[in-house]
Amino acid sequence: SNSLVTGPARAHVKMHNDAQYGHQDGEVNFWIPLTDRNLTKVDLHLQEADSTCTPMPVAVGQVLQFHGTRVKHYVNSNVTPYTRVSMDFRVGVEGYFDPQWAMVGTTADHSRRKVQI
């Protein structure tokens, strides 16, 4: 999915792990900022093992890979007048990803496509 966070705004993405939204352990997240973090002051924050949250200073042109199903994460609010743009997606890892899997109780599962590389 692509993500636009216009500024200024008080809203932010609350801390969560993707399992709360129906994703499975066999997925790996990728987050790619398309706007300079120094301009928007927006970072993806990951929760460490000791429960502290650390901002990930990912620059334009870099990619952050993390296990979003297990690692809690959030994006802080954009308090600047600039729009933050990022691209994020998940990849199912062969041998760990179950294409038939569905979280009990979800009604709007994300679509899935298989891509041969």
C-alpha positions as CSV (number, residue, x, y, z in Angstrom):
1,S,0.0,0.0,0.0
2,N,1.1,3.6,-0.5
3,S,0.8,6.0,2.4
4,L,0.3,9.7,2.4
5,V,0.3,11.6,5.7
6,T,-0.4,15.3,5.0
7,G,0.7,17.8,7.5
8,P,0.2,19.3,9.9
9,A,-1.8,16.6,11.7
10,R,-2.3,15.3,15.2
11,A,-3.3,11.9,14.0
12,H,-0.8,9.1,13.8
13,V,-0.7,5.4,13.2
14,K,-1.1,3.8,16.6
15,M,1.3,1.2,17.9
16,H,0.3,-2.2,16.6
17,N,1.6,-5.4,15.1
18,D,0.2,-6.6,11.9
19,A,-1.2,-9.8,13.4
20,Q,-3.8,-7.6,15.0
21,Y,-5.0,-6.8,11.4
22,G,-5.1,-10.4,10.1
23,H,-1.5,-10.8,8.8
24,Q,0.4,-14.0,9.4
25,D,3.9,-14.9,10.6
26,G,5.0,-15.8,7.1
27,E,5.1,-12.2,6.0
28,V,8.0,-9.8,6.0
29,N,7.4,-6.0,5.9
30,F,9.2,-3.4,3.7
31,W,8.9,0.3,4.3
32,I,10.3,2.8,1.8
33,P,10.1,6.6,2.6
34,L,9.7,8.7,-0.5
35,T,9.9,12.0,1.3
36,D,13.0,13.3,3.2
37,R,12.4,12.6,7.0
38,N,14.3,15.8,7.8
39,L,11.5,17.7,6.0
40,T,8.5,16.0,7.6
41,K,9.9,14.8,10.9
42,V,8.1,11.5,10.4
43,D,9.7,8.1,11.2
44,L,8.6,4.5,11.5
45,H,9.1,3.5,15.2
46,L,9.8,-0.1,16.1
47,Q,9.4,-1.5,19.6
48,E,12.5,-3.1,21.0
49,A,12.6,-6.2,23.2
50,D,12.6,-4.0,26.4
51,S,9.4,-2.2,25.2
52,T,11.2,1.0,24.3
53,C,10.3,2.4,20.8
54,T,13.1,3.5,18.5
55,P,12.7,5.7,15.5
56,M,14.2,4.2,12.3
57,P,16.1,7.0,10.5
58,V,15.4,5.6,7.0
59,A,16.5,8.0,4.2
60,V,14.9,8.4,0.8
61,G,16.4,5.6,-1.4
62,Q,16.7,3.2,1.6
63,V,14.5,0.3,2.5
64,L,13.6,-0.9,6.0
65,Q,12.8,-4.6,6.3
66,F,11.1,-5.9,9.6
67,H,8.8,-8.6,10.8
68,G,5.7,-6.5,11.3
69,T,3.5,-9.4,12.4
70,R,5.6,-9.8,15.6
71,V,7.2,-6.4,16.0
72,K,5.0,-3.6,17.3
73,H,5.4,-0.4,15.2
74,Y,3.9,3.0,14.5
75,V,4.4,6.2,12.6
76,N,4.4,9.5,14.5
77,S,2.1,12.3,13.6
78,N,3.3,14.8,10.9
79,V,3.4,18.2,12.5
80,T,5.0,19.9,9.5
81,P,3.2,21.6,6.6
82,Y,4.7,19.0,4.2
83,T,3.2,15.7,3.0
84,R,5.0,12.5,4.0
85,V,4.9,9.9,1.3
86,S,6.0,6.3,1.7
87,M,5.5,2.9,0.1
88,D,5.0,-0.2,2.3
89,F,4.3,-3.8,1.4
90,R,4.6,-7.3,2.7
91,V,6.2,-10.3,1.1
92,G,5.2,-13.9,1.9
93,V,8.3,-16.1,2.5
94,E,8.0,-19.5,0.8
95,G,7.9,-22.3,3.3
96,Y,6.6,-20.0,6.0
97,F,3.7,-18.2,4.2
98,D,0.3,-20.1,4.1
99,P,-1.8,-18.8,1.1
100,Q,-4.9,-20.5,2.6
101,W,-4.5,-18.8,6.0
102,A,-7.1,-16.5,7.3
103,M,-7.5,-14.8,10.7
104,V,-10.7,-16.0,12.5
105,G,-13.1,-13.1,12.7
106,T,-11.7,-10.9,9.9
107,T,-14.0,-9.9,7.1
108,A,-11.7,-7.7,5.0
109,D,-8.6,-9.7,4.3
110,H,-6.0,-8.1,2.1
111,S,-5.7,-9.4,-1.4
112,R,-2.7,-11.6,-2.3
113,R,-0.8,-12.1,-5.5
114,K,1.9,-14.7,-6.2
115,V,4.8,-13.3,-8.1
116,Q,7.5,-15.6,-9.5
117,I,11.0,-14.1,-9.5
